[in-house]
Amino acid sequence: MRLTVRAPGREIDIELDQNTKAALKAAEGVALRLIAALPGEQEEPAETPFGFSVSTDTERAPDDE
């Protein structure tokens, strides 16, 4: 099971091996304590970064004349 808690400028991601309500409740408590311990909202960059990636598994066939 995976638990993600987000707050402005902060994110906590926890993976659990158990799939019970008790484990989820314990992980939620930990995530909330960690979110509270992290510094608050950070300044946004002037421009939002943008990136991309392109890949292919095929190759171009040779030009046979």
N, CA, C and O atoms as a GROMACS GRO file, in nm:
protein
  260
    1MET      N    1   0.084  -0.115   0.000
    1MET     CA    2   0.000   0.000   0.000
    1MET      C    3   0.090   0.123   0.000
    1MET      O    4   0.200   0.120   0.056
    2ARG      N    5   0.044   0.228  -0.062
    2ARG     CA    6   0.122   0.351  -0.070
    2ARG      C    7   0.036   0.467  -0.020
    2ARG      O    8  -0.082   0.479  -0.055
    3LEU      N    9   0.097   0.553   0.062
    3LEU     CA   10   0.028   0.669   0.117
    3LEU      C   11   0.108   0.794   0.081
    3LEU      O   12   0.227   0.802   0.109
    4THR      N   13   0.041   0.891   0.018
    4THR     CA   14   0.105   1.017  -0.017
    4THR      C   15   0.026   1.130   0.047
    4THR      O   16  -0.095   1.140   0.029
    5VAL      N   17   0.097   1.215   0.122
    5VAL     CA   18   0.036   1.331   0.186
    5VAL      C   19   0.104   1.455   0.129
    5VAL      O   20   0.226   1.465   0.130
    6ARG      N   21   0.023   1.550   0.079
    6ARG     CA   22   0.078   1.671   0.018
    6ARG      C   23   0.026   1.794   0.090
    6ARG      O   24  -0.090   1.801   0.131
    7ALA      N   25   0.114   1.891   0.103
    7ALA     CA   26   0.080   2.024   0.154
    7ALA      C   27   0.158   2.122   0.067
    7ALA      O   28   0.256   2.082   0.003
    8PRO      N   29   0.120   2.248   0.062
    8PRO     CA   30   0.192   2.343  -0.022
    8PRO      C   31   0.343   2.340   0.002
    8PRO      O   32   0.390   2.370   0.112
    9GLY      N   33   0.418   2.303  -0.102
    9GLY     CA   34   0.563   2.298  -0.093
    9GLY      C   35   0.620   2.176  -0.024
    9GLY      O   36   0.741   2.167  -0.006
   10ARG      N   37   0.536   2.081   0.016
   10ARG     CA   38   0.582   1.963   0.089
   10ARG      C   39   0.508   1.839   0.040
   10ARG      O   40   0.392   1.846  -0.001
   11GLU      N   41   0.577   1.725   0.045
   11GLU     CA   42   0.514   1.600   0.007
   11GLU      C   43   0.582   1.485   0.081
   11GLU      O   44   0.704   1.478   0.089
   12ILE      N   45   0.501   1.396   0.136
   12ILE     CA   46   0.550   1.277   0.206
   12ILE      C   47   0.492   1.156   0.134
   12ILE      O   48   0.371   1.149   0.110
   13ASP      N   49   0.578   1.060   0.100
   13ASP     CA   50   0.536   0.939   0.031
   13ASP      C   51   0.582   0.819   0.115
   13ASP      O   52   0.702   0.802   0.138
   14ILE      N   53   0.488   0.737   0.160
   14ILE     CA   54   0.520   0.622   0.245
   14ILE      C   55   0.466   0.496   0.179
   14ILE      O   56   0.351   0.492   0.135
   15GLU      N   57   0.550   0.391   0.173
   15GLU     CA   58   0.507   0.261   0.123
   15GLU      C   59   0.495   0.164   0.240
   15GLU      O   60   0.582   0.159   0.326
   16LEU      N   61   0.386   0.089   0.242
   16LEU     CA   62   0.359  -0.006   0.350
   16LEU      C   63   0.358  -0.148   0.295
   16LEU      O   64   0.309  -0.173   0.184
   17ASP      N   65   0.413  -0.242   0.373
   17ASP     CA   66   0.406  -0.383   0.335
   17ASP      C   67   0.275  -0.445   0.381
   17ASP      O   68   0.233  -0.549   0.330
   18GLN      N   69   0.210  -0.381   0.478
   18GLN     CA   70   0.086  -0.434   0.532
   18GLN      C   71  -0.033  -0.367   0.466
   18GLN      O   72  -0.022  -0.256   0.414
   19ASN      N   73  -0.146  -0.435   0.469
   19ASN     CA   74  -0.268  -0.382   0.408
   19ASN      C   75  -0.382  -0.384   0.510
   19ASN      O   76  -0.489  -0.439   0.484
   20THR      N   77  -0.356  -0.322   0.629
   20THR     CA   78  -0.457  -0.321   0.734
   20THR      C   79  -0.492  -0.177   0.770
   20THR      O   80  -0.416  -0.084   0.741
   21LYS      N   81  -0.605  -0.160   0.834
   21LYS     CA   82  -0.646  -0.027   0.878
   21LYS      C   83  -0.551   0.028   0.984
   21LYS      O   84  -0.521   0.148   0.985
   22ALA      N   85  -0.502  -0.059   1.072
   22ALA     CA   86  -0.410  -0.015   1.178
   22ALA      C   87  -0.279   0.037   1.118
   22ALA      O   88  -0.227   0.139   1.162
   23ALA      N   89  -0.227  -0.033   1.017
   23ALA     CA   90  -0.103   0.011   0.951
   23ALA      C   91  -0.125   0.143   0.879
   23ALA      O   92  -0.039   0.232   0.884
   24LEU      N   93  -0.239   0.158   0.812
   24LEU     CA   94  -0.270   0.282   0.743
   24LEU      C   95  -0.283   0.398   0.841
   24LEU      O   96  -0.234   0.507   0.814
   25LYS      N   97  -0.349   0.374   0.954
   25LYS     CA   98  -0.365   0.479   1.054
   25LYS      C   99  -0.229   0.520   1.113
   25LYS      O  100  -0.205   0.639   1.135
   26ALA      N  101  -0.142   0.424   1.138
   26ALA     CA  102  -0.008   0.454   1.191
   26ALA      C  103   0.073   0.533   1.088
   26ALA      O  104   0.141   0.630   1.123
   27ALA      N  105   0.067   0.492   0.961
   27ALA     CA  106   0.140   0.563   0.856
   27ALA      C  107   0.086   0.705   0.837
   27ALA      O  108   0.163   0.798   0.813
   28GLU      N  109  -0.044   0.721   0.849
   28GLU     CA  110  -0.103   0.854   0.837
   28GLU      C  111  -0.053   0.945   0.949
   28GLU      O  112  -0.020   1.061   0.924
   29GLY      N  113  -0.046   0.894   1.070
   29GLY     CA  114   0.006   0.972   1.182
   29GLY      C  115   0.150   1.014   1.160
   29GLY      O  116   0.187   1.129   1.187
   30VAL      N  117   0.232   0.921   1.110
   30VAL     CA  118   0.372   0.952   1.081
   30VAL      C  119   0.382   1.058   0.972
   30VAL      O  120   0.458   1.154   0.986
   31ALA      N  121   0.305   1.042   0.866
   31ALA     CA  122   0.307   1.138   0.755
   31ALA      C  123   0.266   1.277   0.801
   31ALA      O  124   0.328   1.376   0.762
   32LEU      N  125   0.164   1.286   0.883
   32LEU     CA  126   0.118   1.417   0.932
   32LEU      C  127   0.222   1.482   1.022
   32LEU      O  128   0.242   1.603   1.017
   33ARG      N  129   0.290   1.402   1.106
   33ARG     CA  130   0.397   1.457   1.190
   33ARG      C  131   0.513   1.506   1.104
   33ARG      O  132   0.570   1.611   1.133
   34LEU      N  133   0.549   1.431   1.001
   34LEU     CA  134   0.658   1.473   0.913
   34LEU      C  135   0.621   1.600   0.835
   34LEU      O  136   0.705   1.689   0.820
   35ILE      N  137   0.499   1.608   0.787
   35ILE     CA  138   0.454   1.728   0.715
   35ILE      C  139   0.464   1.850   0.807
   35ILE      O  140   0.507   1.957   0.765
   36ALA      N  141   0.424   1.833   0.932
   36ALA     CA  142   0.428   1.944   1.028
   36ALA      C  143   0.572   1.984   1.059
   36ALA      O  144   0.599   2.101   1.088
   37ALA      N  145   0.666   1.889   1.054
   37ALA     CA  146   0.805   1.917   1.088
   37ALA      C  147   0.882   1.984   0.973
   37ALA      O  148   0.982   2.051   0.997
   38LEU      N  149   0.834   1.966   0.850
   38LEU     CA  150   0.903   2.026   0.735
   38LEU      C  151   0.877   2.176   0.726
   38LEU      O  152   0.772   2.223   0.771
   39PRO      N  153   0.972   2.251   0.668
   39PRO     CA  154   0.948   2.394   0.650
   39PRO      C  155   0.826   2.419   0.562
   39PRO      O  156   0.789   2.335   0.480
   40GLY      N  157   0.765   2.535   0.580
   40GLY     CA  158   0.643   2.570   0.508
   40GLY      C  159   0.663   2.593   0.360
   40GLY      O  160   0.765   2.557   0.302
   41GLU      N  161   0.564   2.655   0.302
   41GLU     CA  162   0.559   2.680   0.158
   41GLU      C  163   0.682   2.756   0.110
   41GLU      O  164   0.723   2.855   0.170
   42GLN      N  165   0.739   2.708   0.001
   42GLN     CA  166   0.856   2.772  -0.056
   42GLN      C  167   0.815   2.860  -0.172
   42GLN      O  168   0.707   2.843  -0.230
   43GLU      N  169   0.903   2.956  -0.207
   43GLU     CA  170   0.873   3.045  -0.318
   43GLU      C  171   0.869   2.966  -0.448
   43GLU      O  172   0.951   2.877  -0.470
   44GLU      N  173   0.775   3.001  -0.532
   44GLU     CA  174   0.764   2.939  -0.663
   44GLU      C  175   0.868   3.000  -0.756
   44GLU      O  176   0.896   3.119  -0.746
   45PRO      N  177   0.927   2.921  -0.845
   45PRO     CA  178   1.021   2.979  -0.940
   45PRO      C  179   0.949   3.077  -1.033
   45PRO      O  180   0.829   3.066  -1.054
   46ALA      N  181   1.025   3.172  -1.088
   46ALA     CA  182   0.967   3.272  -1.178
   46ALA      C  183   0.898   3.204  -1.297
   46ALA      O  184   0.791   3.246  -1.339
   47GLU      N  185   0.962   3.100  -1.349
   47GLU     CA  186   0.903   3.023  -1.458
   47GLU      C  187   0.891   2.878  -1.413
   47GLU      O  188   0.979   2.826  -1.344
   48THR      N  189   0.784   2.815  -1.451
   48THR     CA  190   0.768   2.676  -1.418
   48THR      C  191   0.858   2.594  -1.509
   48THR      O  192   0.848   2.606  -1.632
   49PRO      N  193   0.946   2.511  -1.453
   49PRO     CA  194   1.035   2.432  -1.537
   49PRO      C  195   0.956   2.334  -1.622
   49PRO      O  196   0.852   2.282  -1.580
   50PHE      N  197   1.005   2.310  -1.742
   50PHE     CA  198   0.939   2.219  -1.834
   50PHE      C  199   1.044   2.127  -1.893
   50PHE      O  200   1.152   2.172  -1.929
   51GLY      N  201   1.015   2.001  -1.903
   51GLY     CA  202   1.110   1.908  -1.962
   51GLY      C  203   1.035   1.795  -2.030
   51GLY      O  204   0.917   1.772  -2.003
   52PHE      N  205   1.104   1.725  -2.116
   52PHE     CA  206   1.045   1.611  -2.181
   52PHE      C  207   1.154   1.512  -2.220
   52PHE      O  208   1.272   1.546  -2.224
   53SER      N  209   1.112   1.393  -2.248
   53SER     CA  210   1.205   1.288  -2.288
   53SER      C  211   1.139   1.207  -2.398
   53SER      O  212   1.020   1.178  -2.392
   54VAL      N  213   1.217   1.170  -2.497
   54VAL     CA  214   1.166   1.089  -2.607
   54VAL      C  215   1.257   0.969  -2.622
   54VAL      O  216   1.380   0.983  -2.623
   55SER      N  217   1.199   0.853  -2.634
   55SER     CA  218   1.279   0.733  -2.658
   55SER      C  219   1.201   0.642  -2.751
   55SER      O  220   1.080   0.653  -2.764
   56THR      N  221   1.274   0.553  -2.815
   56THR     CA  222   1.210   0.459  -2.906
   56THR      C  223   1.283   0.326  -2.900
   56THR      O  224   1.403   0.320  -2.873
   57ASP      N  225   1.211   0.221  -2.924
   57ASP     CA  226   1.270   0.088  -2.926
   57ASP      C  227   1.292   0.038  -3.068
   57ASP      O  228   1.345  -0.072  -3.088
   58THR      N  229   1.252   0.116  -3.167
   58THR     CA  230   1.268   0.074  -3.306
   58THR      C  231   1.380   0.152  -3.371
   58THR      O  232   1.412   0.264  -3.332
   59GLU      N  233   1.440   0.091  -3.472
   59GLU     CA  234   1.547   0.155  -3.546
   59GLU      C  235   1.501   0.176  -3.689
   59GLU      O  236   1.417   0.101  -3.741
   60ARG      N  237   1.555   0.275  -3.750
   60ARG     CA  238   1.523   0.303  -3.888
   60ARG      C  239   1.588   0.201  -3.979
   60ARG      O  240   1.704   0.163  -3.958
   61ALA      N  241   1.516   0.155  -4.079
   61ALA     CA  242   1.570   0.059  -4.174
   61ALA      C  243   1.670   0.128  -4.266
   61ALA      O  244   1.651   0.245  -4.299
   62PRO      N  245   1.774   0.059  -4.308
   62PRO     CA  246   1.871   0.119  -4.398
   62PRO      C  247   1.808   0.149  -4.534
   62PRO      O  248   1.717   0.079  -4.578
   63ASP      N  249   1.856   0.254  -4.599
   63ASP     CA  250   1.806   0.291  -4.730
   63ASP      C  251   1.875   0.203  -4.835
   63ASP      O  252   1.993   0.223  -4.864
   64ASP      N  253   1.805   0.107  -4.890
   64ASP     CA  254   1.858   0.021  -4.996
   64ASP      C  255   1.804   0.069  -5.129
   64ASP      O  256   1.684   0.087  -5.147
   65GLU      N  257   1.893   0.090  -5.219
   65GLU     CA  258   1.849   0.136  -5.352
   65GLU      C  259   1.868   0.032  -5.456
   65GLU      O  260   1.836   0.054  -5.573
   0.00000   0.00000   0.00000
